[in-house]
Amino acid sequence: MMSFKAPADKNAKTEELEKKAKEEAAKKMASEPMPKPEEVDFFIRLTEYKKVNGLLLPHKLTFLTETDVSEEFQISKYLLNLQFKSDKFEKH
């Protein structure tokens, strides 16, 4: 079995260098303002409407910015829970 230990002064120098680098990075971040993020319009397009229990509901959702599509969801089935008692949403 072999083991190796670095000299104490080498570890101290490494820790000192790390601490100095962290301090410099913190100073730099504090002195430079964060750039303002780009603002874009975000849209959700609801399409492919079909009747479900008498309700017209979308079955395709498209998420996009300007003309770039980021995500699309296809809904295959809706489960509607219509078994609420009339007092369900009253304050108690």
Number of C-alpha atoms within 10 A of each C-alpha: 2 3 4 5 6 7 8 8 9 10 12 11 11 11 12 12 12 12 12 12 12 12 12 12 12 11 11 11 11 10 9 8 8 8 6 6 6 5 6 8 7 13 13 13 12 14 13 12 12 12 10 13 10 7 9 11 16 17 17 15 16 15 17 16 12 10 9 9 12 10 10 13 11 12 12 7 8 11 7 8 6 6 6 8 7 7 8 8 8 6 5 5
